[in-house]
């Protein structure tokens, strides 16, 4: 049998996990095609639920117009000003940007207008997700984390966007060393019976407990995945992590006496 990994080695594995930029987006793209067309790829999220935007637009025309402009900015090309593909200066419906940073700032500012206009409506909720996402991409991780947490507070536990917001908050919290905060964010999903992607949240809870040295809590959660989610896409990873944990103490072995011999 392969040697068990030490806690230090587990922490190194988790550092590597965090260092892999885009891990969350990659996993979502590969496994969540049934959920609002690719999840955290924000354009797909928004376009995938455009019907909700139209509904909210009937109730709040101004917010809908602002949101629609935001979608245009999301679709905008990044082209140098002298590119032959650049639209004519008077073509306001086909904006272009000289670089990705300028585009992200324009997208963020536009969707922030929707949030300011529409308050806590559905269209504003979607807009806030985009604002948080673009803040993270622009390097303002503190604001992004705060906004993802606010979304998780606002949304119903079984809402698919609730899972996405909670997950993104957890990754940001873990990256800055707030393991307890990340566990709390993941618990918003893992502890909801019938919650959306509860198995995935449980896996990352277990991973974090293992890194903290709370081996038995980690073991129980990895085993729960195998028991409760036999068809889960993270089942193989859970088994691998479970096998890497130090062996559990045997109940039938008495602790050594003070002299060093078993009683």
C-alpha positions in Angstrom: 0.0 0.0 0.0 1.2 3.5 -0.8 2.5 5.5 2.1 0.0 7.8 3.7 0.5 11.5 3.0 1.6 13.7 5.9 -0.4 16.8 6.8 2.4 18.9 5.4 2.2 17.0 2.1 -1.6 17.5 2.1 -1.1 21.2 2.5 1.3 21.3 -0.4 -1.2 19.5 -2.5 -3.8 22.1 -1.6 -1.4 24.9 -2.4 -1.0 23.5 -5.8 -4.8 23.2 -6.1 -5.2 26.9 -5.3 -2.4 27.9 -7.6 -4.1 26.4 -10.5 -5.9 29.4 -11.8 -9.2 28.7 -13.4 -9.7 25.3 -11.7 -13.2 26.2 -10.8 -14.2 27.5 -14.2 -12.5 24.4 -15.9 -14.5 22.0 -13.7 -17.7 23.8 -14.3 -17.2 23.9 -18.0 -16.6 20.2 -18.2 -19.3 19.0 -15.8 -22.1 21.5 -15.6 -23.4 21.9 -19.1 -26.9 21.1 -17.7 -26.7 24.2 -15.5 -27.3 27.6 -17.2 -24.9 26.9 -20.0 -21.5 26.7 -18.4 -22.1 28.4 -15.1 -19.3 30.8 -14.2 -18.5 31.7 -17.8 -20.5 34.9 -17.2 -21.6 35.5 -20.8 -23.1 32.0 -20.9 -24.8 32.4 -17.6 -26.5 35.6 -18.7 -27.5 34.4 -22.1 -28.7 31.1 -20.7 -31.2 32.8 -18.5 -32.1 35.7 -20.8 -35.8 34.8 -20.4 -35.6 36.0 -16.8 -34.0 39.3 -17.9 -36.9 39.8 -20.4 -39.4 39.2 -17.6 -37.7 41.6 -15.3 -37.5 44.1 -18.2 -41.3 44.3 -18.4 -41.3 45.3 -14.7 -38.4 47.7 -14.9 -37.7 49.0 -18.4 -34.8 51.2 -17.3 -32.9 48.3 -15.6 -33.6 46.1 -18.6 -32.1 48.6 -21.0 -29.0 49.0 -18.8 -28.7 45.2 -18.6 -29.0 44.9 -22.4 -26.2 47.4 -22.8 -24.1 45.3 -20.4 -24.6 42.3 -22.6 -23.5 44.3 -25.6 -20.3 45.2 -23.7 -19.7 41.6 -22.8 -19.9 40.6 -26.5 -17.7 43.5 -27.5 -14.4 42.7 -29.3 -11.0 43.7 -28.1 -9.3 45.3 -31.1 -6.6 47.9 -31.7 -8.1 51.3 -32.8 -6.6 51.0 -36.3 -7.9 47.4 -36.9 -9.8 46.9 -40.2 -12.4 45.0 -38.2 -13.2 47.9 -35.9 -16.7 49.4 -36.3 -17.3 52.9 -37.5 -17.1 55.6 -34.8 -20.8 56.3 -34.9 -21.7 52.6 -34.5 -22.6 52.7 -30.8 -24.2 49.3 -30.8 -20.9 47.6 -31.7 -18.3 48.9 -29.2 -14.7 47.7 -29.2 -11.9 48.0 -26.6 -8.2 48.4 -27.0 -7.5 45.8 -24.2 -9.2 43.4 -21.9 -8.8 45.6 -18.8 -10.7 48.5 -20.4 -13.4 46.1 -21.4 -13.7 44.5 -18.0 -14.0 47.9 -16.3 -16.7 49.0 -18.8 -18.6 45.8 -18.1 -18.3 46.2 -14.4 -19.4 49.8 -14.4 -22.4 49.1 -16.6 -23.7 46.2 -14.6 -23.2 48.2 -11.4 -25.6 50.7 -12.9 -28.2 47.8 -13.1 -27.5 47.0 -9.4 -28.0 50.6 -8.4 -31.2 50.9 -10.5 -32.9 47.7 -9.8 -32.1 47.0 -6.1 -32.8 43.4 -5.1 -34.7 42.4 -8.2 -33.8 39.3 -10.2 -32.1 41.4 -12.9 -30.0 43.1 -10.2 -29.0 39.8 -8.8 -27.6 38.6 -12.1 -25.9 42.0 -12.6 -24.2 41.7 -9.2 -22.8 38.3 -10.1 -21.2 39.9 -13.1 -19.9 42.8 -11.0 -18.3 40.4 -8.6 -16.8 38.3 -11.4 -15.3 41.2 -13.1 -13.9 42.6 -9.9 -12.1 39.3 -9.3 -10.7 39.4 -12.8 -9.5 42.9 -12.3 -7.7 41.9 -9.1 -10.1 43.5 -6.6 -10.6 40.2 -4.7 -11.8 41.9 -1.5 -14.7 43.5 -3.3 -15.4 40.3 -5.2 -15.5 38.2 -2.1 -17.8 40.7 -0.4 -20.2 40.7 -3.3 -20.3 36.9 -3.7 -21.0 36.5 0.0 -23.8 39.1 -0.4 -25.3 37.1 -3.2 -25.2 33.9 -1.2 -27.0 35.7 1.6 -29.7 36.9 -0.8 -30.4 33.8 -2.8 -32.5 30.8 -1.9 -30.3 27.8 -0.9 -31.4 25.6 -3.8 -30.9 28.3 -6.4 -28.2 27.3 -8.8 -26.7 30.8 -8.7 -26.5 30.5 -4.9 -24.1 27.6 -5.3 -22.0 29.5 -7.8 -21.8 32.5 -5.5 -21.0 30.4 -2.5 -18.3 28.5 -4.3 -16.6 31.6 -5.7 -16.6 33.1 -2.2 -15.1 30.0 -0.8 -12.2 29.9 -3.3 -11.4 33.6 -2.5 -11.5 33.0 1.2 -9.3 29.9 0.9 -6.8 31.7 -1.3 -6.3 34.4 1.4 -6.0 31.8 4.2 -9.4 32.1 5.7 -10.1 28.4 5.9 -13.0 28.7 8.4 -14.6 31.3 6.1 -14.3 29.0 3.2 -15.8 26.1 5.1 -18.7 28.3 6.1 -19.4 29.3 2.5 -19.2 25.7 1.3 -21.5 24.7 4.2 -24.2 27.0 2.7 -24.5 24.3 0.0 -23.2 21.1 1.6 -25.6 21.3 4.5 -28.8 21.9 2.5 -30.7 18.7 1.9 -31.3 18.4 -1.9 -29.0 21.4 -2.5 -27.5 22.0 -5.9 -24.1 20.3 -6.2 -24.0 19.3 -2.6 -21.5 16.6 -3.4 -19.0 19.0 -4.8 -19.3 21.4 -1.8 -18.9 18.4 0.5 -15.7 17.3 -1.3 -14.1 20.7 -0.8 -15.2 20.8 2.8 -13.5 17.5 3.4 -10.4 18.6 1.6 -10.1 21.7 3.8 -10.6 19.7 7.0 -7.8 17.4 5.9 -5.5 20.4 5.4 -6.4 21.6 8.9 -5.4 18.3 10.3 -9.0 17.4 11.3 -8.6 13.9 9.8 -11.7 12.2 11.1 -14.0 15.0 10.0 -12.4 14.8 6.6 -12.8 11.0 6.5 -16.5 11.2 7.4 -17.2 13.7 4.7 -15.3 11.7 2.0 -17.1 8.6 3.0 -20.4 10.5 2.9 -19.8 11.3 -0.8 -19.3 7.6 -1.5 -22.5 6.6 0.4 -24.8 9.4 -0.5 -23.6 10.4 -4.0 -22.6 7.1 -5.8 -22.9 8.8 -9.2 -21.0 11.9 -8.3 -18.4 13.2 -10.7 -16.1 13.8 -7.7 -16.4 10.3 -6.4 -13.0 9.1 -7.7 -11.3 12.2 -6.3 -13.0 11.6 -2.9 -11.7 8.0 -2.9 -8.2 9.1 -3.7 -8.2 11.7 -1.0 -9.7 9.2 1.5 -6.9 6.7 0.7 -4.3 9.5 1.3 -5.5 10.2 4.9 -3.6 8.7 7.8 -5.1 5.4 9.0 -7.8 5.6 11.6 -6.8 4.2 15.1 -8.1 0.7 15.7 -10.8 0.5 18.4 -9.6 -3.0 19.5 -6.0 -1.9 20.3 -5.5 -0.6 23.8 -3.3 2.4 24.2 0.2 1.7 25.6 0.8 1.8 29.3 3.2 4.2 30.9 5.9 1.6 30.7 5.4 1.3 27.0 3.7 -2.1 26.9 0.0 -2.7 26.1 -2.3 -3.3 28.9 
